[in-house]
């Protein structure tokens, strides 16, 4: 017998309810958004000064994702704290990934990488180190996945 994950069941139920109500009345979506604003603002105020703007960020996420996807996000996070990278950290991660791909997969030179990325002042020392770190991480992840699972008898 297959068991259903409670999180998936919750997501399915919420998605179903929201899609039905949204089709029936566009007013429902506006009321629901206001309720979410109230809930998220209460959460922000209860958290203290350092996170008092979190409700605004959560509201922006809610508006961007929509009801069903926001419900999915909520069920994944389960009320726990989440720290997102800064825009700079995220962009840096993308550049590192691109450098890794061009250097390790396509075997390009750093000059070719800089040209292809249209970043003539790319810090090749910085990204060279990050490419090596990523390569080491990937290699160790691959090795871990190839290790036989411990099937010790009781």
C-alpha positions, 0 to 999 in steps of 0.5 A: 500500500502506497502512503501519501506524504502529508506535505504533498496531500496538504499542497494538493488540497490547498491548490485544489481549494484555491484554484476552485475559489479563484475561478469562482470569484476574483474577489476571493484572491484579493481577500486571500491576499489581504489575509496573507498580508495580515498574517505575515505582518503579525509574524514580522511584528512577533519576531522582533526588530531584526526581522520586522521587514520579513513580512514584507519580503514574504508578502513579495514572495507570495505575490510573485509565486501565487497562492499554490506555489507559496503554499508549497514553499510554506510546506517545505520550510515548515515555519523554520528560519531560512537564510537566502544568499545576497544578490552578490553571492548568488551572482558570484555563484552563477559566475563560478558555475559558468567558469567551472563549466567552461574550464572543466567541461569545455576545456577553455582557457581563461582568456576564452572564458573571459571573452565568452562571459564578456567579463574582461576584468574577471578575477581569474585567481579568485574564480580559479580557486572557486572552480577548484573548490567546486571540482573537489566538492563534485568529485567527493560527492560522486565518490560518496554516491559510488560507495557501497551502502552499509547493509550491516545485519542486526 
